[in-house]
Amino acid sequence: MTYRKLSQVGEIALLEKIKKRFGKKSRTVLCGIGDDASVLKPFNKCLLLTTDMMVEGVHFDLAFTTPFQLGFKLVSVNVSDIYAMGGRPSHVLLNIAVQKDTGSEFVDLFFQGIQEAMDRYHTSLVGGDLSASPKDMSLSATLVGHADRYLQRSGAKVGDRIYVTGTTGDSACGLQLLKKINRQVPLSRKSGRLNSIPSALRTRLVRIGLSWDVAEPLVRRHLMPEARNPGQFVRDATSMIDISDGLLIDLTRLCKESGTGAKLYEEKIPLSPEMEKAARQLGLSPLSLALAGGEDYELLFTAPPGKKVNAIYIGDIIKSKMVMVDRKGREKIFSARGYQHFQGRNKRQ
């Protein structure tokens, strides 16, 4: 198959390709791609809206991110925000700014990733915008969702227990591995394992001292995170946030909105065996990655004591202060460590 540059394809032809690929409408879409605005059949429920941006050189590096993975992740991180409000995603608006000499193959693979994520989360693309960019690629998605009962960060009460839906630090460790590998890893959601590991990838992993079985779930968590559905927790949760910038900083945000403090127990922070092994090979602290790494997109939430919650208990909501209890029972005030925009040292990529 011969691929051309976008400057040769043209905006109108590209829009027609997008319309053809994503033109199938769900029952909730009255007017989709092709008009000045989309028309959705309103839900008899709470309407949720969120948007998230991914900028080349800040949120992703094409040296080790494929266009397919980029498309999948763009949808996933936005779905995570809808899930963090206790909602269900339904419709997507997509904005893309790329250089005019970008190959059409790149765009096709990017939209394959978008489509696979939308299939995964049962959403529909209903519009967006395209633009040429003079330099770095800029991508954003806006998601529409709905909820019967929505959750906020501000609902935590003193005495509530703090839970997380899975291990943290895996994505941050995966990013550090990718920087060492410094090449694209051909993962997709459907192929959990590579049938044949590229020799260059195998060689670089051997140099680090890791097997593919250890590295794969970590790089996957960074390249193609899957948002955690909150369905089983919504009824009991009092507050919720997704872990996008790091456990400590996102918990601090939740507590600030709730007007409370928190006490975390170091021994209860969930660490995957793969992350612990890889972090030590890289000379990194597993606990530091788990507390401040970010981009795990697990859900962090609170629930009253006595509730049977199928998640990992890591601490308690207290009246004030942010306290960490170490394995020896010593308490120490912790700060909101994690990713923050406009602080160069914290740049993700």
C-alpha positions as CSV (number, residue, x, y, z in Angstrom):
1,M,0.0,0.0,0.0
2,T,1.3,3.4,-0.9
3,Y,0.9,6.2,1.6
4,R,1.1,9.9,0.9
5,K,1.8,13.0,2.9
6,L,-1.2,15.0,4.3
7,S,-0.2,17.9,2.1
8,Q,-0.9,15.6,-0.9
9,V,-4.1,14.1,0.6
10,G,-5.7,17.5,1.6
11,E,-8.1,18.4,4.4
12,I,-11.3,17.6,2.5
13,A,-10.2,14.1,1.5
14,L,-8.9,13.4,5.1
15,L,-12.2,14.6,6.6
16,E,-14.1,12.2,4.2
17,K,-11.9,9.3,5.3
18,I,-12.7,10.1,9.0
19,K,-16.4,10.4,8.2
20,K,-16.4,7.1,6.4
21,R,-14.5,5.3,9.3
22,F,-16.5,6.8,12.1
23,G,-19.7,7.7,10.4
24,K,-21.9,5.0,12.0
25,K,-24.2,6.7,14.4
26,S,-25.5,5.4,17.7
27,R,-29.1,6.0,18.8
28,T,-28.0,9.0,20.9
29,V,-26.5,10.8,17.9
30,L,-29.0,12.8,15.8
31,C,-26.3,14.6,13.7
32,G,-22.7,13.6,13.7
33,I,-19.6,14.3,11.7
34,G,-20.1,16.7,8.8
35,D,-22.0,19.6,10.2
36,D,-20.9,22.7,12.1
37,A,-21.9,21.0,15.4
38,S,-23.1,17.6,16.5
39,V,-26.6,17.0,17.8
40,L,-27.0,14.5,20.6
41,K,-30.2,13.2,22.0
42,P,-30.1,14.3,25.6
43,F,-29.9,11.8,28.4
44,N,-32.4,11.8,31.2
45,K,-29.3,11.8,33.4
46,C,-26.4,14.0,34.6
47,L,-24.3,15.0,31.6
48,L,-20.5,14.9,32.0
49,L,-18.0,16.7,29.9
50,T,-14.2,16.5,30.0
51,T,-11.2,17.3,27.7
52,D,-7.6,16.4,27.8
53,M,-4.6,17.4,25.7
54,M,-1.5,15.5,24.6
55,V,1.4,17.5,23.3
56,E,4.5,16.1,21.5
57,G,7.6,16.4,23.7
58,V,5.5,16.8,26.9
59,H,3.1,13.9,27.0
60,F,4.6,11.6,24.4
61,D,7.8,10.9,22.4
62,L,7.4,9.4,18.9
63,A,10.8,7.7,19.3
64,F,9.1,5.0,21.4
65,T,5.3,5.6,20.9
66,T,3.5,4.3,17.8
67,P,0.7,6.2,16.3
68,F,-1.7,3.4,17.1
69,Q,-0.7,3.5,20.8
70,L,-1.0,7.3,20.7
71,G,-4.6,7.2,19.5
72,F,-5.6,4.5,22.0
73,K,-4.1,6.5,24.9
74,L,-5.7,9.8,23.9
75,V,-9.2,8.2,24.2
76,S,-8.3,6.2,27.3
77,V,-7.0,9.2,29.4
78,N,-10.2,11.1,28.7
79,V,-12.4,8.1,29.5
80,S,-10.6,7.8,32.8
81,D,-11.8,11.3,33.7
82,I,-15.4,10.3,33.0
83,Y,-15.0,7.2,35.0
84,A,-13.5,9.2,37.9
85,M,-16.8,11.0,38.1
86,G,-18.7,7.8,38.4
87,G,-19.9,8.1,34.8
88,R,-20.1,6.2,31.5
89,P,-18.5,7.7,28.4
90,S,-20.6,8.0,25.2
91,H,-19.3,10.5,22.6
92,V,-15.9,11.9,21.5
93,L,-14.8,15.1,19.8
94,L,-11.2,15.0,18.5
95,N,-8.9,17.9,17.7
96,I,-5.6,17.3,15.8
97,A,-2.8,19.6,14.8
98,V,0.1,17.9,12.9
99,Q,2.8,19.0,10.4
100,K,1.6,19.0,6.8
101,D,4.3,16.5,5.7
102,T,3.1,13.9,8.2
103,G,2.5,10.6,6.3
104,S,-1.0,9.4,5.8
105,E,0.1,6.0,7.1
106,F,0.7,7.7,10.5
107,V,-2.8,9.1,10.5
108,D,-4.4,5.8,9.5
109,L,-2.6,4.0,12.3
110,F,-3.5,6.8,14.8
111,F,-7.2,6.4,13.9
112,Q,-7.0,2.6,14.2
113,G,-5.9,3.2,17.8
114,I,-8.7,5.7,18.3
115,Q,-11.2,3.2,16.9
116,E,-10.0,0.3,19.1
117,A,-10.3,2.5,22.2
118,M,-13.8,3.6,21.2
119,D,-14.8,0.0,20.7
120,R,-13.3,-0.8,24.1
121,Y,-15.3,1.9,25.9
122,H,-18.4,1.8,23.7
123,T,-18.1,5.4,22.5
124,S,-18.8,7.2,19.2
125,L,-16.7,9.9,17.4
126,V,-19.1,12.8,16.6
127,G,-16.8,15.6,15.4
128,G,-13.7,17.7,16.0
129,D,-11.2,19.8,14.2
130,L,-8.1,19.4,12.0
131,S,-5.2,21.9,11.7
132,A,-1.7,22.1,10.4
133,S,1.1,22.6,13.0
134,P,4.4,24.3,12.2
135,K,6.3,22.1,14.6
136,D,5.2,19.7,17.4
137,M,2.0,17.6,17.2
138,S,-0.9,18.6,19.5
139,L,-3.8,16.3,20.1
140,S,-6.9,16.7,22.3
141,A,-10.1,14.8,22.8
142,T,-13.3,16.0,24.5
143,L,-15.5,13.3,25.9
144,V,-19.2,13.4,26.8
145,G,-20.6,11.0,29.3
146,H,-23.5,10.6,31.7
147,A,-24.1,9.3,35.2
148,D,-27.1,8.4,37.4
149,R,-25.1,9.5,40.4
150,Y,-21.9,11.5,39.9
151,L,-18.9,11.6,42.3
152,Q,-16.7,14.6,43.1
153,R,-13.3,15.0,44.8
154,S,-15.1,17.0,47.5
155,G,-17.1,14.3,49.2
156,A,-14.5,12.6,51.5
157,K,-15.4,12.6,55.2
158,V,-13.2,12.1,58.3
159,G,-13.2,8.4,59.1
160,D,-13.6,7.3,55.5
161,R,-11.1,4.7,54.2
162,I,-8.9,5.4,51.2
163,Y,-8.8,2.9,48.4
164,V,-7.0,2.4,45.1
165,T,-8.1,0.1,42.3
166,G,-4.6,-1.3,41.4
167,T,-0.9,-1.0,41.6
168,T,0.8,2.3,41.0
169,G,4.2,3.3,39.6
170,D,4.0,0.8,36.7
171,S,3.5,3.5,34.1
172,A,6.4,5.7,35.4
173,C,8.7,2.6,35.5
174,G,7.6,1.7,32.0
175,L,8.5,5.2,30.8
176,Q,12.0,4.9,32.3
177,L,12.4,1.5,30.5
178,L,11.2,3.0,27.2
179,K,13.8,5.8,27.5
180,K,16.5,3.1,28.0
181,I,15.2,1.0,25.1
182,N,14.7,4.1,23.0
183,R,12.7,2.4,20.3
184,Q,9.0,1.7,19.5
185,V,7.5,-1.4,21.0
186,P,4.9,-2.9,18.7
187,L,2.1,-3.5,21.2
188,S,-1.6,-3.5,20.6
189,R,-4.4,-4.1,23.0
190,K,-5.5,-7.4,21.3
191,S,-2.0,-8.9,21.2
192,G,-1.0,-9.3,24.9
193,R,2.3,-10.9,24.0
194,L,4.5,-10.5,21.0
195,N,4.9,-13.6,19.0
196,S,8.4,-12.6,18.0
197,I,10.3,-10.0,20.0
198,P,12.5,-7.8,17.7
199,S,16.1,-8.7,18.2
200,A,17.1,-5.1,18.9
201,L,14.5,-4.9,21.7
202,R,15.6,-8.2,23.1
203,T,19.3,-7.1,23.1
204,R,18.5,-3.8,24.9
205,L,16.4,-5.6,27.6
206,V,19.3,-8.1,28.2
207,R,21.6,-5.2,28.7
208,I,19.3,-3.8,31.3
209,G,19.0,-7.3,32.9
210,L,15.3,-7.8,32.3
211,S,13.1,-10.3,30.5
212,W,10.2,-9.3,28.2
213,D,7.8,-10.9,30.7
214,V,8.9,-8.3,33.2
215,A,9.1,-5.3,30.9
216,E,5.9,-5.9,28.9
217,P,3.2,-5.0,31.5
218,L,5.2,-1.9,32.5
219,V,5.6,-0.5,29.0
220,R,2.1,-1.4,28.2
221,R,0.8,0.5,31.2
222,H,2.5,3.6,29.9
223,L,1.8,3.3,26.2
224,M,-1.7,1.9,26.3
225,P,-3.3,2.5,29.7
226,E,-6.8,1.2,30.2
227,A,-9.2,3.3,32.3
228,R,-10.8,1.6,35.3
229,N,-14.5,1.2,35.3
230,P,-15.9,2.5,38.6
231,G,-19.3,0.7,38.3
232,Q,-18.8,-1.6,41.3
233,F,-17.6,1.3,43.6
234,V,-20.1,4.1,42.7
235,R,-22.7,3.1,45.2
236,D,-20.4,3.2,48.2
237,A,-17.8,5.8,47.2
238,T,-17.9,9.3,48.8
239,S,-15.2,10.9,46.6
240,M,-13.1,9.8,43.6
241,I,-10.2,10.9,41.4
242,D,-8.1,9.2,38.8
243,I,-4.4,8.9,39.3
244,S,-3.0,10.8,36.4
245,D,-0.2,12.9,38.0
246,G,0.8,10.7,40.9
247,L,-0.8,9.1,44.0
248,L,0.4,11.8,46.5
249,I,-0.5,14.8,44.4
250,D,-3.9,13.5,43.3
251,L,-4.7,12.4,46.9
252,T,-3.7,15.9,48.0
253,R,-6.1,17.4,45.5
254,L,-8.9,15.2,46.7
255,C,-8.3,16.2,50.3
256,K,-8.0,19.9,49.5
257,E,-11.4,19.8,47.8
258,S,-12.9,17.8,50.7
259,G,-11.3,20.0,53.4
260,T,-9.6,17.1,55.1
261,G,-6.3,15.4,55.6
262,A,-5.1,11.9,55.0
263,K,-3.0,9.2,56.6
264,L,-1.3,6.7,54.2
265,Y,0.4,3.4,55.2
266,E,3.6,2.7,53.3
267,E,3.2,-1.1,53.7
268,K,-0.2,-1.0,52.0
269,I,0.8,0.9,48.9
270,P,0.4,-1.8,46.1
271,L,3.5,-2.5,44.1
272,S,3.6,-5.0,41.2
273,P,6.5,-7.5,41.3
274,E,7.4,-6.5,37.7
275,M,7.8,-2.8,38.8
276,E,9.8,-3.7,41.9
277,K,12.2,-5.8,39.9
278,A,12.6,-3.3,37.0
279,A,13.0,-0.3,39.3
280,R,15.8,-1.9,41.1
281,Q,17.6,-2.8,37.8
282,L,17.2,0.8,36.8
283,G,18.5,2.1,40.2
284,L,15.1,3.6,41.1
285,S,13.0,3.5,44.2
286,P,9.9,1.4,43.7
287,L,8.1,3.3,46.5
288,S,8.9,6.7,45.0
289,L,7.6,5.6,41.6
290,A,4.4,4.4,43.2
291,L,3.8,7.6,45.1
292,A,4.8,10.2,42.6
293,G,5.1,8.5,39.2
294,G,1.7,9.3,37.6
295,E,-0.1,8.1,34.5
296,D,-1.4,4.8,36.0
297,Y,-5.0,5.9,35.6
298,E,-6.1,3.8,38.6
299,L,-9.0,5.2,40.5
300,L,-8.3,6.6,44.0
301,F,-11.5,6.9,46.1
302,T,-12.9,7.0,49.6
303,A,-15.7,5.0,51.2
304,P,-17.2,4.8,54.7
305,P,-15.7,2.2,57.1
306,G,-17.7,-1.0,57.3
307,K,-18.4,-1.1,53.6
308,K,-17.2,-4.2,51.7
309,V,-15.1,-2.7,48.9
310,N,-13.3,-4.8,46.4
311,A,-10.3,-2.5,46.1
312,I,-7.0,-2.0,47.9
313,Y,-7.1,-0.2,51.2
314,I,-4.2,2.2,51.6
315,G,-5.1,4.7,54.3
316,D,-7.7,6.8,56.1
317,I,-9.2,10.3,55.8
318,I,-8.3,12.4,58.9
319,K,-9.2,15.9,60.0
320,S,-6.0,17.6,58.8
321,K,-2.4,17.1,57.6
322,M,-1.1,14.7,55.0
323,V,0.7,11.9,56.9
324,M,2.7,8.9,55.8
325,V,3.2,6.0,58.2
326,D,6.4,4.0,57.4
327,R,6.9,0.3,57.9
328,K,8.2,1.0,61.5
329,G,5.1,2.9,62.4
330,R,6.8,6.3,62.2
331,E,4.7,9.2,60.9
332,K,6.0,11.9,58.6
333,I,4.2,14.8,56.8
334,F,4.3,14.3,53.0
335,S,4.1,16.9,50.3
336,A,2.1,16.8,47.0
337,R,4.8,15.1,44.8
338,G,3.9,14.3,41.2
339,Y,3.7,15.8,37.8
340,Q,2.8,19.4,37.4
341,H,2.7,21.4,34.2
342,F,5.0,24.5,33.8
343,Q,7.7,22.8,35.9
344,G,10.3,21.7,33.5
345,R,11.9,19.2,35.8
346,N,8.7,17.3,35.9
347,K,8.2,16.9,32.2
348,R,6.8,13.5,31.5
349,Q,8.8,12.7,28.4
